Amino acid sequence: MGYSLGVKSLAKLNTVDVRLQAVVKRAIELSKLDFSVTDGLRTAEQQQVLYKKGASTKDGYTKKSVHQSGFAVDLVPFVNGKLVWDVEGCITIAEAVREAAEELGEGIRWGGTWTIITGTTEPISELVKANPTRFFDGPHYELRK
């Protein structure tokens, strides 16, 4: 443990709601795995590119993403100097995000299950099994009001 966010991660994080910033900053302190902020606020054009690649179900125009309003971030495991998109790493980070969000009194919806992960003590791995999704987006976190 003892991780901290780098300059690029902080720049991306600073584009989102301050409550979400606080959750992510606390989560990196709690996390058992290093991670990077790979996305924060997006334009419609940026969202469209991801949609066309199949990396999002929202096209940015007719279906807007919460990234476009500053209420979402993507947190990707950072292992041995590289970004690694893997389910286990995403689950580890989700545990830290949930703990941080609960400490700060914020609700968080996670793209690994598309459910709100705060307010439950069930292990995140069990939530994944109980909430199978057709579109697993493990790096995605949304602030829920």
C-alpha positions, 0 to 999 in steps of 0.5 A, spaced: 500 500 500 501 507 500 500 509 493 499 516 490 496 518 484 501 521 478 501 528 475 497 525 469 492 522 473 491 528 477 489 532 471 484 527 469 481 527 476 481 534 476 476 535 471 470 531 475 466 533 481 469 534 487 466 529 491 468 524 486 475 527 486 475 526 494 473 518 493 478 517 488 484 520 492 482 516 498 481 510 494 488 510 492 491 511 499 486 505 501 488 500 495 492 494 495 493 495 488 496 501 484 491 504 479 491 510 474 485 515 472 485 514 465 478 518 464 474 523 467 470 529 463 469 527 456 466 531 450 461 528 446 466 527 440 471 523 445 464 519 447 463 518 440 470 515 439 469 510 444 462 508 442 464 506 435 470 502 438 465 498 442 468 501 449 462 504 451 454 503 450 453 511 450 454 515 443 455 521 446 449 525 442 443 521 443 445 517 449 450 521 453 455 518 458 455 520 465 463 522 463 460 528 459 457 531 466 463 530 470 460 524 475 464 519 472 472 516 472 475 510 469 480 507 474 485 502 471 490 497 475 497 500 474 502 494 474 509 493 473 509 500 470 503 498 465 496 499 465 492 492 466 485 491 464 483 485 468 477 483 472 481 481 479 485 488 479 478 491 477 475 488 483 481 490 488 480 497 486 472 497 487 473 494 494 478 500 495 473 505 492 467 502 496 471 503 502 473 510 501 466 512 498 463 510 505 468 513 509 466 520 505 458 518 505 458 518 497 454 513 493 458 510 488 455 505 482 460 501 479 461 498 471 463 491 474 456 490 476 452 496 474 449 497 481 451 501 487 456 498 491 456 502 497 452 500 503 453 493 502 458 489 506 458 483 501 465 482 497 465 485 491 467 479 487 460 476 490 457 482 487 460 480 480 457 473 481 450 476 483 450 481 478 452 478 471 453 484 466 453 483 458 458 489 458 463 489 464 466 496 465 471 494 471 474 501 471 468 505 471 465 509 477 459 514 477 458 518 483 450 517 485 447 523 488 
